Amino acid sequence: VEVNVTNNIIIECSANGTNTTIQWSGDSISDLTRISTQSNSTETMAYSRLEIYYSTQNDMGIYHCTASNPVGNASQSVLLTVYEPADPPHILTAIATTNTILVTWRWPQFTGWLNLTRFDVRLETPIQPVVNISVSANSTADDNGNTTIVNLTGVRPFSNYSITVWSVNVLGQGPASRPFYIQTEPTAPDAAPRAFTAHGINGSTVVLSWGKVPDHNINGVLRG
């Protein structure tokens, strides 16, 4: 039996025989607030239904249905698998240039018992709109399928960024990774000072004046 996490589960069991009763057992039958059984029987058969409400990973396991009467007993078992979103990846490194960030993350050990389909990446900085991209899980793994390396482009020089990554399977996004913070490298300003003027005072003196370079165009520490 395969279900998605939080789904309700019904497992049914029936047996033929005189004066037959049915009992359920299994390592995962522990949380009686979410598990109930309903049974009825006639002179020649018995029926029982095991219900699990709001399934979790703790419900995974083998469930046994045992039918008994004065002659003997017989059992059947069923394996229950509960699928859920994958754990977050772990960002290992980020290497920045002036306009790129090369990010490496390790795949999660637990993928929700499902194959990963992609990773969602969010790049944030206070002075730019949030950038969201998706990276296929099939095309970016290394030879061992343990890490992914992605080159993020379009970033600005000398800017602070936070990087967050999500693992995604068919159930959707799992929890977010811890943010990774990095600053891109500086470069020369890409704008000139504003309002440059030159004013002659006399034959030997000229006064020069200019406004400041816009902050988002300085691209580093302005030294003069």
C-alpha positions in Angstrom: 0.0 0.0 0.0 1.4 3.4 -1.0 0.0 6.7 0.1 1.1 10.4 0.4 1.8 11.8 3.8 -1.3 13.2 5.6 -3.6 11.0 3.6 -6.1 8.7 5.5 -5.5 5.0 5.0 -7.9 2.1 5.1 -6.6 -1.5 5.1 -9.2 -4.3 4.9 -9.1 -7.9 6.0 -11.6 -10.7 5.7 -11.6 -14.4 6.5 -14.0 -17.4 6.1 -14.6 -19.7 9.0 -16.8 -20.5 11.9 -16.5 -18.3 15.0 -13.6 -16.4 13.4 -12.1 -13.2 14.9 -9.6 -10.9 13.4 -6.7 -9.0 15.2 -4.2 -6.5 13.8 -0.6 -6.2 14.8 2.5 -4.4 13.7 5.4 -2.3 15.0 3.7 0.9 13.7 0.4 0.4 15.6 1.2 2.7 18.5 -0.6 6.0 18.1 -4.1 5.0 19.1 -5.3 8.6 18.7 -5.0 8.2 14.9 -5.6 4.5 14.4 -8.9 2.7 14.8 -10.3 -0.7 13.9 -13.9 -1.8 13.0 -14.8 -5.4 12.9 -17.9 -7.5 12.4 -18.5 -11.2 11.9 -21.1 -13.8 11.1 -21.2 -17.5 11.8 -19.2 -18.2 8.7 -16.9 -15.2 8.1 -15.2 -12.2 9.7 -14.3 -8.8 8.4 -12.1 -6.0 9.9 -10.9 -2.6 8.7 -7.9 -0.8 10.0 -8.0 3.0 9.6 -5.1 5.4 10.0 -5.9 9.1 10.1 -3.5 11.8 8.8 -0.6 9.4 8.0 3.0 10.2 8.9 6.4 8.5 8.4 5.9 6.8 11.7 3.1 4.8 10.2 5.3 3.1 7.7 5.9 -0.6 8.2 4.4 -4.1 7.9 0.8 -4.6 9.2 -0.4 -8.1 10.1 -4.0 -9.3 9.9 -4.5 -12.5 11.9 -7.8 -14.5 11.7 -8.4 -17.1 14.5 -11.0 -19.6 15.4 -11.0 -22.8 17.5 -9.4 -24.8 14.7 -6.4 -22.5 14.2 -5.2 -19.2 12.7 -4.0 -17.7 9.5 -2.2 -14.4 8.8 -1.6 -12.0 6.0 0.7 -9.0 5.9 0.8 -5.7 4.0 3.7 -3.2 3.6 2.7 0.4 4.0 4.9 3.1 2.4 4.2 6.8 3.2 5.6 9.3 0.6 6.4 12.8 1.6 8.4 15.9 0.4 12.1 15.5 0.4 14.5 16.9 3.0 16.4 20.1 2.1 19.7 20.0 0.3 22.8 21.3 2.0 24.7 24.1 0.3 28.4 23.3 0.4 30.1 26.2 -1.3 29.5 29.3 -3.3 32.2 31.1 -5.3 31.5 34.6 -6.5 33.0 36.7 -9.3 31.7 40.2 -10.2 28.7 38.9 -12.1 28.3 35.1 -11.4 27.9 32.9 -8.3 28.9 29.2 -8.7 26.9 27.2 -6.1 27.4 23.6 -5.0 24.9 21.7 -2.9 24.7 18.1 -1.6 21.5 16.2 -2.3 19.4 15.2 0.7 19.8 11.7 2.0 16.0 11.4 2.4 14.0 12.1 -0.8 10.6 11.2 0.5 10.9 7.6 -0.9 10.5 9.3 -4.4 12.8 10.4 -7.1 13.7 14.1 -7.1 12.5 16.0 -10.2 14.2 19.4 -9.7 15.7 21.9 -7.3 14.2 25.4 -6.8 16.8 28.1 -6.1 16.1 31.6 -4.8 18.6 34.4 -5.0 17.8 37.5 -2.9 19.5 40.9 -2.4 18.0 44.0 -0.8 18.5 46.2 -4.0 17.2 43.8 -6.7 14.1 41.8 -7.3 14.1 38.2 -6.0 15.3 35.7 -8.7 13.8 32.2 -8.7 15.1 29.5 -11.0 14.5 25.8 -11.3 17.3 23.2 -12.0 16.5 19.7 -13.3 17.6 17.0 -10.9 18.4 14.8 -13.9 20.9 17.0 -15.7 23.0 18.5 -12.9 24.2 15.7 -10.7 27.8 14.7 -10.6 29.0 11.2 -11.6 27.9 9.9 -8.2 24.6 11.6 -8.1 25.5 13.3 -4.8 26.0 17.0 -5.6 24.8 19.6 -8.0 26.8 22.6 -9.3 25.0 25.5 -10.8 26.4 28.8 -12.2 24.0 31.7 -11.3 24.4 34.7 -13.6 23.0 38.2 -13.8 24.2 39.2 -10.3 25.7 42.6 -9.6 29.2 43.4 -8.5 29.9 44.1 -4.8 26.4 43.0 -3.7 25.3 40.8 -0.8 23.2 37.8 -1.7 21.4 35.1 0.1 20.9 31.7 -1.7 18.2 29.2 -0.7 17.5 25.8 -2.3 14.6 23.4 -2.1 14.4 19.8 -3.1 11.3 18.9 -5.2 9.7 15.6 -5.9 6.2 14.8 -7.3 4.6 16.0 -4.0 6.2 19.5 -4.4 8.8 21.4 -2.5 10.2 20.2 0.8 11.6 22.4 3.5 14.1 25.1 2.5 17.8 24.8 3.0 19.7 27.1 5.3 20.4 30.4 3.5 23.9 30.8 2.2 25.3 34.4 2.3 27.9 35.7 -0.1 29.2 39.0 -1.5 30.2 39.3 -5.2 33.5 40.7 -6.2 34.0 44.5 -6.8 34.8 46.1 -10.1 35.1 49.6 -11.6 32.1 51.9 -11.4 29.7 51.6 -14.3 28.5 55.2 -14.2 30.2 58.6 -14.2 29.7 61.2 -11.4 26.6 63.3 -11.9 26.4 67.0 -12.8 30.0 67.6 -13.7 30.8 71.4 -14.1 33.9 73.5 -14.6 33.9 77.2 -13.6 36.8 79.5 -14.3 37.6 82.0 -11.5 40.5 83.8 -13.1 43.1 83.1 -15.7 44.9 80.5 -13.6 42.1 78.9 -11.5 39.3 76.6 -12.5 36.8 75.1 -10.0 35.6 71.7 -10.8 32.4 70.2 -9.1 30.4 67.0 -9.5 27.8 65.0 -7.8 28.2 61.5 -6.4 28.0 58.3 -8.4 24.7 56.5 -7.7 25.3 53.9 -4.9 24.2 51.0 -7.1 26.8 51.9 -9.8 29.8 52.2 -7.5 30.5 48.4 -7.6 32.9 48.6 -4.7 34.5 51.0 -2.3 34.9 54.4 -3.9 38.5 55.6 -3.4 38.4 58.9 -5.1 
